[in-house]
Each structure stands twice: as C-alpha cells, then as structure tokens.
Amino acid sequence: MFEFDQYLGFLAFLTILTIGFWLMIFLLTFAVPYWIGGSLLEMYKEKKEERRKKKEALK
C-alpha cells in the first residue's frame, strides 16, 4: 500500500497545511485588527496635530 517515505511525506504535508491554517487564523484574528487599529490611531493623531497647528496659526 504505502511505503514509509510516502507516509512521512504525507505527514509533512499535513503538518505544513496545519501550520499554515493556524497561522492564517492567527493573522486574521490578531495581527490584522492590530494593524488596522494602529493605522486608525496614527491617522487620528495626525489630524489632531494638524488641527492644533491651524489653531495656533490663527492666533
């Protein structure tokens, strides 16, 4: 039926597939929201600084 090297290749394939699946789950649940949240926070800080500079320029 299967030889031992084919069995090891199949196990390696399943291992790589499983690692990829859990990495994808991790990235979608933690890394992407962290990236989006940080980007939005940075945009908010830039706009706040811009408003502050405009306010100081009017004085």
Order of alpha helices (4+ residues) and beta strands (2+ residues): alpha-alpha
